[in-house]
Amino acid sequence: MGLHERNIDKAINEKILSIDNVTKSYGVVQALRGVTVEICKGSIHGLLGENGAGKSTLVGIISGQVTPTSGRIILNGRVLEHVDVKAMEA
C-alpha cells in the first residue's frame, strides 16, 4: 500500500461527528432514546425508519435545530456543550 492509499484510509476513518447516547424528550414523549452514531470523513449514510421513529428529530439535532435532552455530541473531536445551528456549522 502506497502513501496515497494510507492517507485515504486515514481520512476515511477520521470521525467528524459522534452522537453518543443521545435522548430527546418532548414532555412524556420520548422521541429518541440512547442513539449512538459515528460519521467518518468521506462516508455516506442513509437514515431509514418508520413514521415516528425519530429520524427528523435526529436530523434536527445533527443540524443544531433541536437540542438533545441528554447525551453528548462531538464535532471534530470537540465535545459541544451547547448545540445550535452556529455550533454545527463548524
Summary of the structure (lengths in Angstrom):
residues: 90
radius of gyration: 15.0
end to end distance: 32.6
largest distance: 54.6
contacts: 210
relative contact order: 0.22
helix: 26%
strand: 36%
